[in-house]
Amino acid sequence: MRTVLDLIVRHLAIPGIVPLILIGGTMGPAQAKVLKVWAVNDGEKVYRYQAEHPGRNMNSVWDGERIRLRGLYNEILGFQVIVETDTEGAEALELHVSALADPTTGKMIGGSTGPKYGPEGTIEIFTEHYIHVERPTPKAWFYGAEASAPPRGTGWIPDPLIPPNAPRGKGGFPIDIEPAGPRIVTSGHERKVLPAPAVQNQGFWVDVHLPRNRVIPSGLFQGTVSVTSGGEVVAAIPVELLLENAYLPDENHSRVWLYTSQIAHYFPELSQQEVDRMVKFESHRHRIEAVGGFKAHQSSFDPTIMESYAGFLNGDAYTPVRGYRGPGEGIGETLFPIGMYGSKVLGDTREKVQSESNRWVDWFEEHAPGVEYFWYLVDEPGESYYDWIRERAAWVDSNTGKGARLPVFITTGYIEALKDAIDIWCKYDGVELDRLPEIRNNSQRHWFYNGFRPRYGSVLLEAEAVDFRVNAWAKYIHDVDTWFLWEGTHWTHNHSGPKGFLHQRVFSEPITFSSWSGTNVNGDGIVFYPGRMPYYPKEDRGLNELLGSIRLKNIRRGQQDAGLMWLAEQKEGRTRVLELVKEVVPQSFESDTEAPVAWSQRGDDYERIRELLLDLIVEKGN
């Protein structure tokens, strides 16, 4: 006699025809605790105890029965599978995604036995880890007024993404969802005890790396997402992927500059070179330029150091022969800060600055002419620094050698008193649009950094997922090319706050930045999480890897969106693309700081425009 499990296994072998199956109490008590399994796009955060998410019954990738995806060659599509359980939780859960097969040709995406991120595509699965935010981040530098604050300030928020090979109990497969008890919540100075929630959510993240070449023909591919508990299938969902016959460029058409700390001490089994390569590779795969935190940026000019670094600039380091696979193969970085946060790598005398400037400019003009390099002179200067800034800028301008061409960068908005000293401005609360014509007329640049609602997305843990996506859209609208993130591996607390150089419990404590003024910030400086944590063994995942986050994935999604906008613009023109983009982001940098957020905070809205961009690209051919 065939069992229910036998029938499910038979269906699982035929991709694309499996209805959603939930198995009840006849399969055992652990399985009975799974109430519902559903999917949602990559632009949402489903909190652990969120009973009714707006996309629960239908969203851009979920019609209530199946998952539907659409993308281009060389694109990475992310989606989430949410497993709902009751108060009692569930035991030994695992998520499985079959290879996606073309039923006509038998070609498969994610079915290769070759290298990870190979030309036939890769499927990656992660467990979403939740961090409890009890108190929301105050206004400070992250939003202009309560009207623009993130709408959900507290709760158990998903962000770290843990691979299945982590230890059990640390996010690795299988995972257990513990029974939920009463919860303590804080509102102002009042603490309340709430009863145990009726529903618990456990999210799983899936990345589908679409093929990098046309060895696999475009078309419809089908597969199955299944959830098992104790090794038995409790849910199976069909997946359909439409691979369009167009290619997302390896080159980025939007630039994200991410600073990362020196983190080798977290990975005692790896060399400094291995750690540096890990940071570079994982950032590059997410279309991010991780620059500023490496020896090359923080040393006086040294030809040996620059020779070893040159592969990241010319693209040689990002090739399979060097161990790199994925988006941006063979594509070098485009940005190089000389010094970082005001470090005195050029010296502190006129003679030293000029001689060092000559050496830097000479090297870049010969070895990396396409890279935008600059002197990071000082960070967030006050008026007391203005004379000092003008003096050093004059040292550069008066240089009779090549060093006179060295651009000067500071993190501040346009300052009239410094207009002749600065080449690149970078402001924390957005781009000063009224100053842009003058700045550009003077052959200067204007970038922005970190996060500031309502003008662009916040960097906070409690921000919406699309906060990290919208910035690429704002950059496209206003033709601004660079967003700077001050930190991505802020696992050791910044020296400028009361926590000094304390190693942080980033998997369990949401506050990652504290200032002397008493501002405590949730999640600031984190887009990567440590696979190793020697300072807090209970948080150690035992993996010599950088672990990603929902925030990181949405940066990548925004970067890919910028590529789609560029492709669509080549076919239909910038005016038409702007019309579409502004449907979701009608205002950004031009918003009043006291105003509510004008751009959409829901992933579905961005996906709707993405579909229209794909239509333009495919209809016109690529």
N, C-alpha and C positions, 0 to 999 in steps of 0.2 A: 504494500500500500504506500502511495506517495504521501509524504508529509508536506505541510505548508512550506517548510524550508526548502524541500526539493523543488517545488514549483517555482519558488522565488529564484533559486539558483539558476534554473533553466531560463527564466525571463532575463536574469542579469546577463546572460551570455548573448542576448540579442539586443544590442544597444538601441535605445530610442523608443521602445514600445512598452516600457514598464510604467504602469500607473504608480502613483504614490501609494505605498503600502505601509500601514501601521499595524503592528502585531500586538494583540491584546494579551490579557492575562493567561491565556492558554499556553503561552510560550515561556512562562516563568515570571516570578515577581520582579526581577530587575528590568525586564523588557516592558512590563506593564506601566512603568513609571514614565515612559516617554509619551508625552501627550500629543505632540505635533512636531513635524520637521518642515521647515520652509526655507526659502532662500531670499537674499536681498543683494542689491548691488554693492559696489565698493565705496559708495559715498554716504554710508550711514554708520552710526554707532548704535548698536542695540544693547542697552544696559542689561546687566544680569537679572534684575528684578522688574524689568519693564514688561508689564502685562499685555499691553496693546500697542505695538509699534504701528505707525501709519502704513508701513509696507507689508504688514504681516500676511495679508490675503492676496495682495497683488502689487507688483512694482515693475520696474523696467526690465528685470531679468526673470521675473516669477509671475506666472499666470494662474497660480493656484494648484497647478498639476506638474509643471515641468519648468526647467531652467532653460532660458534662451539667450544665446550670446551671439555677437557679431563683431568681427574685427578684421584687421588687415595683416598681411605678412609682417613679421617683426614687431607686432604689437603684443603687449601683455595684458590680458583681461583678468581682473580680479572680481570675485564674488564671495559671498558669505553664506554658509549653511547654519541655520539656527535650530538647535535641538531644545525643545521645551520639555521640562520635566515638572513633576509635582513637588510638593514640599519635601518628600522623602528622597529626592534626587535620583540618581541612577548609577549603575556600576559598570566599569570596564567598557566605556564607550570608545569607538573608533570610527573615523570617517574614511571611506575609500572612494576613489574616483577612477573609473576604468579609462583606458585609452579611448580617445574619440575617433571613431572609424567612419570612413566613407563607405556606405554599404555597397556602392557600385564598384569602386576600385579596390577596396580593401585597405587603402592607405590609412595610416593612423597618426594622430597627433598625440604625443605623450606616451607612445608605446615603444620608443626606441630603447634598446639595451646599450646604446652608445653613451657618450659623455653627457653630463648634466648641461642643460642649456644648449643642446646640440641643434643641428639644422632642422631636425624633424619636430622640434618643439618639446616642451617639458611641462609636466603638471606638478606643482608643489602644493602641499597641504600644511596648514599650521593650526595650532590650538590658540584661541584668543584667551589671553590672561586678563583678569580684571583687577583694577586698583580702586580702592575705596576713597572717594573724595568726600570729606565730611563738611568742609567749609570751602566755598568758592573763592577763587582768587579775587582780591579787591581790584578796583579800577586801575590804579597805578599807571603803567605804561602800556597796557594791553587792550583797553577799550576806553572810549571817550566819555561815556556816561552809562548809567544803568540801562538806558533804552537800547544800547548796543551790546550789552553783555551777552555771553552765551546763554541761550534760553534754558538749558538744564545745567545748573551749577553743581549739583551734588549727586552722589550715587556710586554704584559699582560700575566703573567705566572700562570698556575694553580698549586695550592699546597694544601691549607687547604681543608678538606673534612667536609662538614656540614650536619648533619643528618636532615631528613625531619621535625622533630618536633621542630626545631628552629623557631623563629618568622619569619613571612613573611617579606621580605626585608633584612633578615640577613642570607639567604641561606635556610630557611625552605620552605616547600611546601605550596601553589604554589609559583613559582618564576616568576618574570617579567624580561624580557630582554629589557632594556631601548633603545630608539632610539640612534643610534651612530652619533656623530657629528664629526667635524674636529679634528684631533689629532696633538699634539705638540710632536715632537721627537727631541732628542739632539744627535748630532754627534760631538764629541770633544767639541769645544766651540761654535759650531753653532747650533741654534735652528731652526727647520723647522716646518711649518704648513702643514699637509697632509690632503687631502680631507677625508670625511667620508668613512669608508671601505664598500665594497659591501657585505661582508659576516661577520657575527658574529658567533662565536662558543660558545655554552654552553655545558660543559661536565658534565656528571653524572657518578659516580663511583659505580660499583656493586661488592660486595663481595659475593661469593657463598661458604659457609662453607659446605664442603662435610661431609657425615655421619661419626661419630666416631666409629661405629661398623657395623657389617654385618647384623643387623636386617633388613636393606633394602638391597635386593640383588643387585649385580652389574648389569650393563646393560646400555641401552640407555634411557635417560630421555629427555622429551620434554616440552617446555613451550613457553611463549611469553613475549617479552618486548614491552610495549606500551607507547607512549607519548601522553599525553592529553593537551589540551589548553582550558581553560574555562570549563573543565569537558568533553570535546568532544575529541574523539580519532583522532589524526592527523597522527599517524604512528604506525604500528605494525610490529614487527620483530620476526620471529621464532627463538627459541634457542634449540640447541641440545647439550646434555651433555653425554659423554661416561664415566661412572664410572667403572674404572678397578678394578678387584678383587685382589688388593694389598693394603698394608697399609703403610702410611707414619709414621715413628716412632714419638712418643711424644718427645723423647730425641733429642736434637740438636746435629748435627755433625759439627757445626761451632758456634763460640761464639761471640756475640756482647755485649759489655759492654757499657752501657749508663749511664752517670751521669745526674741526674735531680735535679733542685733546690728545695728549700723549697717553695712551692707554695700555702700553705694553706690560705694565706691572699687573694688569688684570689677567694676563695670559702668560703665566710663568713658563709654560712649556713651549712657547713660540719665541722666535727671534724678533728683534725690532723690525727687520726687513719683512718677515712674514706678517706681522701685525699691520705694518704700513700697507702692504699689498692687499690685505683683507679689507681694510678701510677703503682703499682706492677702488677695488673691484666691486664691492657691494654698493658703493655710492654711484659708480659709473653705470652699473646695471639698472639703477633707479633714475638715470639721466641727471645726476647731480655731480657737480664739481667739488670734491672734498679737497680744499686747498687752504693753506695757512697754518696748519698744525704740524708741519713736517720740517725736518732739519733744514731743508733747502730754503724755506721761507724765513727761518729764524736764526740764520747765520750770516756773517759777513760773506761777501762773494768768495766762493771756493770752486774752482773749475772741476775738481774731482766730484764734489757733491752734485754740482749741476749736471755733470756727465751721467751720473747714476740716475738722476731725476728726469733726464731729457725724454726717456721713453714715454712718460706720462703726458708730455707736451706734444710729441710728434705722433703718438698713437701706437708706437711699437710695443709698449707695455700692455696694451689692450688687445692682444692677439692670441689665438689658440696656442701658438708655440710658446708663449709666455704664461700660459695657464688660464687665460681669460676667454670666456665665451659669453655671448649674450648681446643685448643692444649696445651699439656703439663700438663694435669690433673694428679696430684699426683707426678709431677716431680719437684724437688727442684733446687735452684740456685747452681751454681758450683764455684762462685767467690766471694771473700769478701776482699775489701781493708780496712785495719786498718788505719784510718786517711784518709784524702783526700786533694789533692793539698798541701801537706806539713803541714797540721794542726798537732799541737804538742800533740796528744792524748796519746802518750807514755811518755810524760814528756821531760825534757831537761837536765837531769843528768844521769850519768852512772847507779847509783843505781835505779832510777825511771824507766828508760828504761828497765833494766833487770828484775825488779820485775813485771812490767806490761807485758813484753814479756812472762814471765813464765805463767801468768794467761791466756793470750790469747791462747797460744799454748796448754795449758792444756785443756781449754774448747773445742777447735776445735778437738783435738784428741779424746776427749770423746764423743762429741755431734754431730760433723759434719766432720767425717774423710775423706769424699770424696770431701770436698770443698777446693779449692785453695785459701788460705788466704795469705796476705803479708802486709808489712808495706809500705805504700805510703809515702816515706821519704821526697821527695821534687819534685817540678814541674819545669821542664825545667831549670836545674841549669847551671850557667856559671862556668868558671874555678875558680872563687873566692870561690866557694862552695866546691871544691874538698876535701880540708883538713877536712872540717866540715863533709862531707859525709863519708870519710874514718874513722873518729873518731867514728861516730855513728854506722857504720857497725862493727867496732871493738868491740864496747860495746855488740852487739848482739853475735858476734863470741866467745867472751871470757866469755859468760854467762855459769855458771856451771850447770844451770837448763835447763828445757825444752825449754826456750826461745831462746836458741842457734839455734833452728831449724826454727826460724822465717825468711822467705825470705824477701829481701829488693828490692823495686821497685822504679824506677825513670823514668820520661819521657825524655829520650834522647837516641840517638844511642850509639853503643858500644864505650867506651872510654878506651883506654889502661891504663890510670892512675887509673881507677876505676875497673879494671877487677876482682880484688879480693874482691871488696866491694858489687857488685850488683848481684842479682840473676835473676831479670827480667828487660830487657831493653824494651823500648817502644818508637819508633821513629815517628816523625810527617810526614816524607816523604817516608815512606815505610820500608821494611825489608832489612837489609844489607846482601844480599845473600852470599857475599864472606866471611862474618864473621860467618855465621850460623854453619858451621862444628865445629869451635873452641868454639862457645858459647854452642852448644849442648854437645860437648865433656866435657865441664866444668859443665855440669848439669844445665846450665842456660837456660833462655827462651828469645825469641825475639818477641815482638808484635809490632803493629803499631797503630797510632791513627789519627783521623780526616780524611781529604781528601787531596790528592795531585795528580793531573794529571801531567804526563801521567802514573804514576806508579799504581795508583788505583783511584777510583772515588772521585770526589769533593763533599763537603758538601754544596755547594752554591745553592741558590734558582734557579739560571739560569743554573745549571748543567742539563744534560740530566737525564731522569728518571732512566736509567740503571746505572748511577753512583753509586747508592746505592745498586745495585744488583751485580755488577761485583766484589765487594770485597770478597764475599763468593767464587767466582770462583777462584780468585787469591790465596786465602787461601788454597783451595783444591790443586791447582797446586803445591804450595811450602810447603805444610804441615805446615802451620802456623795456630794456632787455635784461636787467639783473635784479634779483632778489637775494639778499644776503641774510643768512641765518647764523647768529652769533655762536651757536654751539649745537652739536648733535650727539655728543657722548659725555654729557655733564654728569658723570658718575661720581666724581670727586668734587665736593662743593667749592664754588668760586671763592677765592681768597678775600674778596671784597665784602663778604657778609659775616655775620656772627658765627656761622658754622665753620669758618676757616677752611681747612683742607680736609674736612671730614668725608670719609667714604660713605656714599648714600645707599640706602636700601631702596633701590629704584623699583623693585617689583612689589613692594608692600607699603611704602610711604609716598604719598603724592607730592609733597612739597619738595621741590628740587632747587629752589632759589629763595634765599632769605636776605633781606637788606637790613642795614643798621636802622633804618627808619621803621622797621617792624612789618614790612610787606612780605608776606609768604606767598609764593607763586607755585601753582600746581603744574608740574610737567615741563617747565621751561628748560630749554637746552637739551631735550631728549627727542631724538628720532630713531636712534639705535639703542638697544639694550645689550648688556654683557652676557655672553654665553658662559663665561666663567666669573665667579665672584669669590675670590680667595679670602676676602675680609669678612664676609658673612656666609659661612658654609651652607646655612639653611636656604639661601637664595641661589646657590650655585647650580647652574644647569649642566655642568660638566661638559660643555661643548666649546671647543676652540673656534667659535664662530661669532660674528656679529648677528644679533637677532633684530629683526625688523619690527615695524609697528604699523598700526593703521594710519598714523600720521605720515609715515614714510611712503606708504603705498599711495596715498592721495597726492603727495608731491609728484610721484611718478605719473599718476593719472593726469594731473595738470600738465606736465611736460609733454605727455603723449597728445593731449588735447591741442596743445600749441602746434605740434606737428601736423595734426589734422587740419587745423585752421590754415596753416601755411599751404598744405596741399589743396584745400578747397579754394583758397585765394588764387592759386595758379590757374584754376579752372574757371572760376566764376567772378573773380575780382574781389578786392578788399571791401567794397561797399556792401556787397551781399553778405559776406561773412560777418561784418560788423552788425548788420541788422539782426542776424541770428544770435550772435553772442550777447548783444545788449538785451535780448528778451529775458535773459537770466541774470545778467549783471548790468542793470540800467545805470547804476552809479557805483563808483568805487573811490578813487583818490579825490574826486571832487566833493565827496560827502562832507557835510558839517560834522565835526567831531561829537556833537551832542545828539545827533540824529540816530534813529534806529537803523539797523542794517538794511540796505536796499537790495543787495544781491540775495539770491535764493540760498537757503540753508539746507535744501533737500537734494539728495543725489539724483532722484528721478528727473528733476528739471534739467540738470546738466546732461544726463543721458539722452533726454529728448532732443536736445540740440546736437549732441554728438551723432545721433542717428541721422539727422538732417545733413550734417557735414559729410558723413559717409555717403549719403545719397549723392551729394554734389560730386564727390571724388569719383565714385563708381560710375555714375551716369556719364561723366565727361571722359572717363578712361584714365588709366595711370600706368 
